[in-house]
Amino acid sequence: TAIHNKGPALALLSVMMVILVAVIVCGNALVIVAFKMDKSLRKQSNYFLLNLAISDFLVGAFCIPVYMPYVLTGKWMLGKGLCKLWLVVDYLLCTASVFNIVLISYDRYLSVTKAVRCTQGMAHFAVVKIAVVWILAFLLYGPAILFWEQLTGKSRVPDDECFAEFYYTWHFLLSASAVEFFSPFLSVAFFNISIYLNIRQRRLGSKKESCSPKCQDAANLYGEKTRMSVRICWNSMTLKKKSPAGGEKRSESDGLSMRCVQRSRLRQDKKIAKSLAIIVCVFAVCWAPYTLLMIVRAACRGDCVSHHWYEVTFWLLWLNSAINPFLYPLCHSSFRRAFFKILCPRQRSICAHVRSVSFGLA
């Protein structure tokens, strides 16, 4: 392309790619280290976030660095074997990221609308779900990348280029896109809308009841001590252990406590819905242009879509891997606290002040 003949543009592109790799690797590594060091993060829903961080980390650590010389020189000089390996890994990681987002959305959907809170013994099921994600992600493109040439009897890829053999097979790309983008997008949209409607219904119901200052303090204390999926389980056990004297007083106290718990749970669920909406929107913005242009480009065999625009949408996919780590400290207080502990191990007071200023925490 023309950019290969322009020194300043080439240098600028190199710097941008290096920055992107650094952001992806460092950001997702921070998520992985936080999950490793902070045992409080080891809950079923956070396992799915960890899986997403791992796939995004590998995008920055392997996929982009291998692709950079190809972009800068316009020629693939690593051989067909490494080309196929790179294609398998790249398609695998990008597809796994999409399926991870669906899994995260489904987990939030169950957490909010079905009140699936207790996580004892569920870590095993989380690992099984994660394994299924990777298997399905590989089966979608992996066999086609590896064996398409054998099935067709010839290769369409020149020796100095690297792209999948099905690059111009629009009916295959349309079918794969239905599994990789359209179905996941509709699924996460359904989950998000269901969560919103559920929270809206409970919010309207909660407005009918007032809460005293003591109740508000109890709810705040409850929200600090219990997080995400285990808070209802913990509260149930705590209420069962308490046995105040007097039947009427106990009934009033329990009723008041349950209303406080419901209001606290409602606030937490609203945060869940907000974080899910952000993740879904970022996913749509990064994936929709590439998916649509890929199908159109294959249908017209590249004659109706400029390669420049295809490259832009292609890099949007990898940009998603750089954005995802920043969604965690923005939307998940548990990850935010873990990040501050890692980045400022000896300056907790300073970090606490910065955190209160940045995120509005008291």
N, C-alpha and C positions, 0 to 999 in steps of 0.2 A: 504494500500500500504506500500511499504518498508520504506517510509519516516516517517511513524508514529512511527517507532522504533528507529529513529535517533534523539537524542536530539539537537545537533548543527544545523542540517538541519531544524528541526522543529522551532527552535528559529529564524533562518535566514528567514524562510518563514513567520513567524509571523511579524517580523520587516518589511519585504517587503510589506506585505499586509496592515499594519498600515500606512506606508508611502504612498502607493497608495491611500488609503482612504483619507488621509490628503490632498494630492495633488488634488484629484477630488473635494472634498468638498470645499476647500479654493479657488481653481481656478475658479470653476463655480459660487461659491457665489460672487466672485469679479465681474464677468460678470453681475450677477443679480443686485448687489448693484449699479454698474456703470449705468446700464439702469434705475434704480429707481432714482438716484440722478441727472443724467445729462439729461435734457430734450431734448437736441440736438440729442440724440441717438434714440429718439422715432419716428423712421421712419419705413415704412412698411418692408423693408429688414432687419432691426435690430430686429423687432419683431420675425422674424424667428430664428435669432441667439439667442435671449432670450429663445425661446421655446426649442432650442437645449441645452442650458445651464441648463434649469430646468430639463430636462430628464437626463442629465449627472449628475447633482447634486444629484438626487434621487438615481442614481446607487451607488454613493459613500456613501450616507447617510443611505440607507436601504439594497440594494441588497448584497453588499460585506460584511458588518458587520454580516448579518444573515448567510451568507455562510461560514464565517471564521471558526466557531466551527466545521462545517461539514468537512471542509478540514483538520483541525488539528487533529480531533479525528477519522475520517473515518466513523462516525455514525451520522445519523440525529436523534436528541433527542428532537425536538420541536413539534412532532405530525404531523399527516397528514393534518390537517386543515391549519396550518401555512405553511406547505410544499406547498400546492396548492396556497395559497396566495402569497408566495415568487415566485413561478414559474410564476404566472400570471403577477406580477409586473415586474419581471426580463425580461420576453419575451416582455411585453408591452413597457418598457423603451428602450430596445435595438432596437426593431422594430421602435419605434417612432423616435429614433435618425437617423435611416437610412432614413425614410420618410422625416424628417426635412432637411437632406442633399440634398435630391432630390428637395424639395421645395426651398431651398436656391439657388441651381443651376438653377432652372427654373426662379426664380426671377432675378438672374444675367443675364440669357440669354435674358429675355425680356428687361432688363435695357440697355443692350449693343446693341443688334441686332434690337430691335423694338423701341428703343428710348422711352420707357415707363418711364417718369421721374416725372411727377406731382403726388404728393401723397395726395393731399387734398381729404378728404372723403374716402381714401382707407384703413384707419385703421380698419374699420368695416370688409372689405373683408379679411384683414390679419387675424383677429380673426376667421372668418369663416373657412379659410384655415387651421389654426392651429387646430381648433376643428375637422375638417375632418381627419387630420393626426392622432390624438389620437383615433378616432373612428375606422379607418381602422386598426391601429396598434393593437387595442384590438381584433377586429374581426378575425384577421389572426390566432392567437394562443389561445386567451382567452377561447372561447367556447370549443375548443378541450381539453384544460387542465382541465376544470371544468366538462365536461360531457363525456369524452372518456370512463371512467370506466363504466358509465351507459349504453352506447351504446354497448360495447363489452360484458357486463355482468360479467366481472371479472377484477381484478387489477393485473398488472404485477410488481408493485413496492413493494419491501419488506418493512416491518415496520421501519427498521433502515436505509433506504435509501430514497433519494428524487430526483426524476427525472420524466419527463413527461411520461405519459402512451404511447405516440407515439414515444418514444425514439428509438425503433428499427423498426418502420414502415417506410421503406425507401421511398415508393411512396408518402406518405403524406409529408415527409420532403423534397423530391424533388420538389413537387408542392409548398410548402410554401417557399422554398429557391428561387424559380423562382420569387416569389412576393417580397421577403424580400431582396434578394441580386442581382440576375442576371439582372432582369428588372431595378432596381434602378441604378446598375452600368452602364448598357448600356445607360440609360437615361442621367446620369450625364456626361458620356463620350461624348455623342452627344452634349449636351449643351456646354461642354468645348471646343470641336473641333469647333463648330459653332462660339463661341465667339472668338477663336483664328483666324479663317479665316476672320471674320468680321473686327477685329482689324488690321490684316495684310493688308487687302485690303484698309482700310482707311489710314494706315500708308504709303503705297506706293503712295496713292493719295496725301497725305500731303507733300511728298518730292518734289513735283512739284512746290510748292509755298514756297517762302522765307518769313521769319518773321523778322521785324525790332526789335531793342532793346526795343523800346517803346511798340511794340506789345507783346514782351516777358514779359515785366513788367506787362502789362495789364492782360496777361494770368495768370501770377503767382498770381497777386492780386485777380483775379477772382476765381482761384482755392482755395485760402485761405478763401474767403468769402462764397463760395458755396460748398456744399458737396453732393456727391452721387446723389440720385434720384431727388433732387429739383434744381440742379444747372441750368438746361436748362430752367425750368419754371421761375426762378428768373431773368435770363439773358434776357429772352423774355420780361418780364414786364419792366425791366430797359431800354432796347433799345426803347420800345414804348414810354416811358416817355420823352426821349431825343428828341429834335427837333432843331438841329443846323441850322443856317441860311445858305442859299445857297443850291440849289438842288444838284449840282455836288459834293460839299464838303460833304453834308450829305450822298450821295450815296457811296462816297469813304470811309468815316468814318465807315458807317454801314458795308460795305464789309470787311474792315480791321478788324473790331470788330468781325464779324462772323467767319473769318478765325482764329482769336486768340481763340475764344470760342471753335471752332472745335479742335484746337490743344490741348487746355487744357482738353477738354473732352476726347480726345484720350489718353492722359497721365493717366487720372483717370481710363479709361476703361482697360488700360493695367494692372493697379494695381488690378482691379477686376478680370481679367483673371488669374493673378498670384495667388491671394488668393484662387480662386476657384480650380485651379489646385492642390495646396497644400492640400486642404481639401479632394479632390477626391482621391489623391494618398494615404493619410493617411487612408482614408476609405477603399480603396482596400487592402492595406497591412494588416489592422487589421481584415477585415471580410472574405477575400477570403480563407485563410487557414482553418478557422473554418467551413465555409460552405461546402467546399469540403470534409473535413474529417468527418463531420457529416453525409453526404450522404453515403460515403463509409463505415463508421462504421455501419450505420443502415443496409446497404445492406448485409454485411457479419456478422451481429449481434455481432460486437465487436471483432471478431476473427482475423481480418487482420490489425487492428490499435491499437497500444499500448495506454493504458489509459493515460500514461504520456504525449504523444503528443497531445491527445485530450484536456487534462487539459491546456497545454501550449496555444493552439489555443483559448480555452475558455477564458483564462485571457487576451488574446489579444483584445477581444471585450471590456472588461472593461478598458484596457489601452487606448483605443480610447477616452473614457470619460475623461481621465486625460490629453490627448494631446490637445483636442479641445480648452480649454480655452487659451492655449498658442498661438494658431493660430490667435486669435483676436488682441492682441497687436502687433503681428508680421506683420499682413496683413491689419489691419484697423487702420488708424491714429486716427479716432474719439474715438474708444475704448482705444487706447493707451493714449490719453490725459486724458480721464476719469479715467483710472487706476492711473496715476500719481497724479491726484487731490485727489483721495481717499487715496493712500498710503503715500503721502507727503503733507498733508494739510497746514503745516506751513513752509515748506521748498520748496516753488515753484522754487526759483532760483537754488537750488541745483539739484532738479529734472529736471529742464530744461537743466542744463548742462549735467547730466547723460543721459538724453534722446538724446541730440545732439550727445554725444559720442557713445551711443549704437546703435542708429538708423540712424545716419548720417544726422540729421536735423539741418538746420541753425537756 
